[in-house]
Amino acid sequence: MQFRDVSFTYPGNSLPTLNKINLRIEGGEFVVVTGGNSCGKTTLGKCINALVPYSTGGSFDGEVTVCGKDTAETETAELASRVGFVFSNPEDQLVTSTVRRELSFGLENLGIPREETLSRIERVCSDLDIGVLADRSVFNLSTGQMQLVAIAAFVVMGPEVLILDDPLSHLNRSVGKTVLRTIRDLYSAGTTIVWITQDVTDVFPLADRIVVLEEGSVAFDGATADFLRETGTRGFSAILPQHVEIARRLAAAGVDKRLLSPSLDEMIALLKRRLREGKGR
């Protein structure tokens, strides 16, 4: 997908939420979009499936191409069959009465045969451990359960692109790990993942790239290793893993920046090796 000089201003606003965004995301990449509150990251995600500007109104300039389609020239239904968007608030997107109906809704709209539909639903219920919820009313679920169902409703469709807006915000750590494992499996199978969050702690080791937005513009776009090196000298608004914060302080104290790693285990191993060599500084 590609953003070319994309700017967007919401109705009634004088300042743009997105300002001249140029960004390319390759098929099969896992990209984390981060930044502080009101930096434009959710709006950027909504541009990918044309929720912006078609469901919001406002002033839109530039071009967004997704799965080879110009979003300005593609019907919403066609994009929906290829691009999934999981909102941070699950109540905004549950549309049927029961969990099973919610999971089958998109597949039925795509014309997926009944046997395959049932097979996919069984598989996603097992992967996300929500089988016991299948016949429950979506209105009687906890917020965390709703979030799981909302995620499952898109996972079951096997989208080419899946956008997740702060998907762990309503989940406890155990359930969050289940979601991360499921998304990692989708990524391994070739799905393009765009993960939107201010807190990159849980998803950081999975990402290929980090995109940081500041005041509607791209402040950083690069590999996680490059992001680590940049954080040593720049103050991004993202909430970083604890080991990254420690690494930043070590770098500021003069420790070799090559010790920085997205992986906690790898960073510990590098530190131990350096200490054995007597080259901590």
C-alpha positions as CSV (number, residue, x, y, z in Angstrom):
1,M,0.0,0.0,0.0
2,Q,1.1,3.6,-0.6
3,F,0.3,7.0,0.7
4,R,1.2,9.9,-1.7
5,D,1.1,13.4,-0.3
6,V,-2.0,12.6,1.8
7,S,-3.4,15.4,3.9
8,F,-6.7,15.3,5.7
9,T,-8.7,17.8,7.9
10,Y,-11.8,16.8,9.8
11,P,-15.0,18.9,9.4
12,G,-14.9,22.0,11.6
13,N,-11.1,21.8,12.1
14,S,-8.7,24.4,10.9
15,L,-5.6,22.4,11.2
16,P,-5.0,19.1,9.3
17,T,-4.9,15.8,11.2
18,L,-2.6,14.4,8.5
19,N,-0.1,16.6,6.7
20,K,1.6,15.5,3.5
21,I,2.0,11.8,4.4
22,N,4.2,9.8,2.1
23,L,4.5,6.2,3.2
24,R,4.9,2.8,1.5
25,I,4.0,-0.5,3.3
26,E,5.0,-3.7,1.4
27,G,2.7,-6.7,1.3
28,G,3.4,-9.1,4.2
29,E,5.0,-6.4,6.4
30,F,4.3,-6.0,10.1
31,V,4.3,-2.2,10.7
32,V,3.7,-0.5,14.0
33,V,2.3,3.1,13.8
34,T,2.9,5.0,17.0
35,G,3.0,8.4,18.5
36,G,1.4,10.6,21.1
37,N,-2.3,11.3,21.5
38,S,-3.9,13.2,18.6
39,C,-0.9,12.6,16.3
40,G,-3.0,11.2,13.5
41,K,-2.2,7.5,13.8
42,T,-5.8,6.2,13.9
43,T,-6.8,8.6,11.1
44,L,-4.0,7.2,9.0
45,G,-5.2,3.7,9.6
46,K,-8.8,4.7,8.6
47,C,-7.4,6.0,5.3
48,I,-6.3,2.4,4.4
49,N,-9.9,1.1,4.1
50,A,-11.4,4.5,3.1
51,L,-13.3,5.1,6.3
52,V,-11.5,8.5,5.9
53,P,-12.9,10.4,4.2
54,Y,-16.0,8.6,3.2
55,S,-17.5,8.0,6.6
56,T,-16.2,11.2,8.2
57,G,-16.4,13.9,5.6
58,G,-13.7,16.5,5.7
59,S,-11.1,17.7,3.3
60,F,-8.9,15.0,1.8
61,D,-5.9,15.5,-0.6
62,G,-3.5,13.0,-2.1
63,E,-3.8,9.3,-3.0
64,V,-4.0,6.1,-1.0
65,T,-3.4,2.8,-2.9
66,V,-4.2,-0.5,-1.2
67,C,-4.0,-4.0,-2.7
68,G,-3.4,-2.3,-6.1
69,K,-6.6,-0.2,-5.7
70,D,-7.0,3.5,-5.5
71,T,-9.3,4.0,-2.4
72,A,-11.0,7.0,-4.2
73,E,-12.0,4.7,-7.0
74,T,-12.9,1.5,-5.2
75,E,-16.2,0.6,-3.6
76,T,-16.2,0.3,0.2
77,A,-17.5,-3.3,0.0
78,E,-14.6,-4.4,-2.3
79,L,-12.1,-2.9,0.2
80,A,-13.9,-4.5,3.1
81,S,-13.4,-8.0,1.6
82,R,-9.6,-7.4,1.5
83,V,-8.9,-5.0,4.4
84,G,-10.0,-5.5,8.0
85,F,-10.0,-2.8,10.6
86,V,-10.3,-3.6,14.3
87,F,-11.4,-0.6,16.3
88,S,-10.1,0.2,19.8
89,N,-13.7,0.3,21.0
90,P,-15.3,-3.1,20.0
91,E,-18.8,-1.8,20.6
92,D,-18.4,0.4,17.5
93,Q,-18.2,-2.6,15.2
94,L,-20.3,-5.5,16.5
95,V,-23.4,-5.7,14.2
96,T,-25.2,-8.9,15.0
97,S,-26.9,-10.5,18.0
98,T,-24.7,-13.5,18.8
99,V,-21.0,-14.3,18.6
100,R,-21.5,-17.1,16.0
101,R,-23.6,-14.8,13.8
102,E,-20.9,-12.1,14.2
103,L,-18.2,-14.5,13.0
104,S,-20.3,-15.7,10.0
105,F,-21.5,-12.3,9.0
106,G,-18.5,-11.3,6.8
107,L,-18.0,-14.7,5.4
108,E,-21.7,-14.9,4.3
109,N,-21.3,-11.5,2.6
110,L,-18.3,-12.8,0.7
111,G,-20.3,-15.8,-0.5
112,I,-18.1,-18.4,1.3
113,P,-19.7,-21.9,1.2
114,R,-21.4,-23.0,4.4
115,E,-19.0,-25.9,5.2
116,E,-16.0,-23.7,4.8
117,T,-17.7,-21.0,6.9
118,L,-18.3,-23.5,9.7
119,S,-14.7,-24.7,9.5
120,R,-13.2,-21.2,9.7
121,I,-15.4,-20.3,12.7
122,E,-14.4,-23.4,14.5
123,R,-10.7,-22.8,13.9
124,V,-10.8,-19.1,15.0
125,C,-12.8,-20.0,18.1
126,S,-10.1,-22.5,19.0
127,D,-7.2,-20.1,18.2
128,L,-8.6,-17.3,20.3
129,D,-10.2,-19.7,22.9
130,I,-13.7,-18.2,22.5
131,G,-15.7,-21.4,21.7
132,V,-17.6,-21.0,25.0
133,L,-18.9,-17.6,23.8
134,A,-20.2,-18.8,20.4
135,D,-23.9,-18.9,21.3
136,R,-23.7,-15.9,23.7
137,S,-25.4,-12.6,22.9
138,V,-22.7,-10.0,22.0
139,F,-24.6,-7.5,24.2
140,N,-23.9,-9.7,27.3
141,L,-20.2,-9.9,26.9
142,S,-17.6,-8.0,28.8
143,T,-15.6,-5.3,27.0
144,G,-12.6,-7.6,26.8
145,Q,-14.7,-10.5,25.4
146,M,-16.2,-8.1,22.8
147,Q,-12.7,-7.1,21.7
148,L,-11.8,-10.7,21.2
149,V,-14.9,-11.3,19.1
150,A,-14.2,-8.2,17.1
151,I,-10.7,-9.4,16.3
152,A,-12.0,-12.9,15.5
153,A,-14.6,-11.5,13.1
154,F,-11.8,-10.2,10.9
155,V,-9.3,-12.9,11.5
156,V,-11.9,-15.5,10.3
157,M,-12.1,-13.7,6.9
158,G,-8.4,-14.1,6.2
159,P,-7.8,-10.4,5.0
160,E,-4.9,-9.4,2.9
161,V,-4.4,-6.4,5.2
162,L,-5.4,-6.2,8.9
163,I,-5.3,-2.9,10.8
164,L,-5.6,-3.1,14.6
165,D,-6.1,0.1,16.6
166,D,-4.8,-0.5,20.1
167,P,-6.3,-4.0,20.2
168,L,-5.0,-5.0,23.6
169,S,-6.4,-2.0,25.5
170,H,-9.4,-4.0,26.9
171,L,-7.6,-7.3,27.4
172,N,-5.7,-8.8,30.3
173,R,-2.1,-9.9,29.8
174,S,-3.0,-13.6,29.3
175,V,-5.6,-13.0,26.7
176,G,-3.4,-10.4,25.1
177,K,-0.7,-13.0,24.5
178,T,-3.3,-15.2,22.8
179,V,-4.2,-12.3,20.4
180,L,-0.5,-11.6,19.8
181,R,0.1,-15.3,18.9
182,T,-2.9,-15.3,16.5
183,I,-1.8,-12.1,14.8
184,R,1.8,-13.4,14.6
185,D,0.4,-16.5,12.8
186,L,-1.5,-14.3,10.3
187,Y,1.6,-12.3,9.7
188,S,3.6,-15.5,9.1
189,A,1.0,-16.6,6.6
190,G,1.5,-13.4,4.6
191,T,-1.1,-11.0,5.9
192,T,0.0,-7.4,6.1
193,I,-0.3,-6.1,9.6
194,V,-0.7,-2.4,10.6
195,W,-0.7,-2.2,14.4
196,I,-1.7,1.2,15.8
197,T,-0.7,2.0,19.4
198,Q,1.1,4.5,21.6
199,D,2.4,1.7,23.8
200,V,4.7,-0.5,21.6
201,T,5.8,-2.8,24.5
202,D,4.0,-6.0,23.6
203,V,4.3,-5.7,19.8
204,F,7.8,-4.3,19.4
205,P,9.6,-7.7,19.0
206,L,7.2,-8.7,16.2
207,A,7.5,-5.5,14.1
208,D,9.5,-5.2,10.9
209,R,9.1,-1.4,10.9
210,I,8.1,1.5,13.2
211,V,6.4,4.6,11.9
212,V,6.2,7.5,14.3
213,L,3.7,10.3,13.7
214,E,4.1,13.8,15.2
215,E,1.5,16.4,14.6
216,G,0.2,14.6,11.6
217,S,3.5,14.1,9.8
218,V,5.9,11.2,9.6
219,A,8.7,11.8,12.2
220,F,10.4,8.5,11.8
221,D,10.0,5.5,9.4
222,G,12.4,2.6,9.7
223,A,13.4,-0.8,11.0
224,T,13.1,-1.5,14.8
225,A,16.9,-1.6,15.1
226,D,17.1,1.9,13.5
227,F,14.3,3.1,15.8
228,L,16.3,2.0,18.8
229,R,19.3,3.9,17.7
230,E,17.1,7.0,17.1
231,T,15.5,6.8,20.5
232,G,19.0,7.3,22.0
233,T,19.1,10.8,20.8
234,R,15.4,11.7,20.1
235,G,12.4,11.9,22.4
236,F,9.5,10.1,20.7
237,S,6.1,10.1,22.4
238,A,5.8,6.3,22.1
239,I,5.7,4.2,25.3
240,L,8.6,1.9,24.9
241,P,9.4,-1.5,26.5
242,Q,11.3,-1.3,29.8
243,H,14.4,-2.9,28.4
244,V,14.5,-0.3,25.6
245,E,14.2,2.5,28.2
246,I,17.1,0.9,30.1
247,A,19.1,0.6,26.8
248,R,18.5,4.3,26.1
249,R,20.0,5.2,29.5
250,L,22.9,2.9,28.9
251,A,23.5,4.6,25.5
252,A,23.3,8.0,27.1
253,A,25.9,6.9,29.7
254,G,28.3,5.9,26.9
255,V,27.6,2.2,26.4
256,D,28.0,1.0,22.9
257,K,24.7,1.5,21.0
258,R,25.2,-1.8,19.2
259,L,24.0,-3.4,22.4
260,L,20.5,-2.1,21.7
261,S,18.1,-4.8,20.5
262,P,14.3,-5.1,20.1
263,S,14.6,-8.5,21.9
264,L,15.1,-8.5,25.6
265,D,16.8,-11.9,25.5
266,E,19.2,-10.8,22.8
267,M,20.0,-7.6,24.6
268,I,20.8,-9.5,27.8
269,A,23.0,-11.9,25.9
270,L,24.9,-9.0,24.2
271,L,25.4,-7.2,27.6
272,K,26.7,-10.5,29.2
273,R,29.1,-11.0,26.3
274,R,30.3,-7.4,26.5
275,L,30.8,-7.7,30.3
276,R,32.8,-10.9,29.9
277,E,35.0,-9.1,27.4
278,G,35.5,-6.2,29.7
279,K,34.1,-3.8,27.1
280,G,31.1,-2.4,28.9
281,R,32.0,1.1,27.7
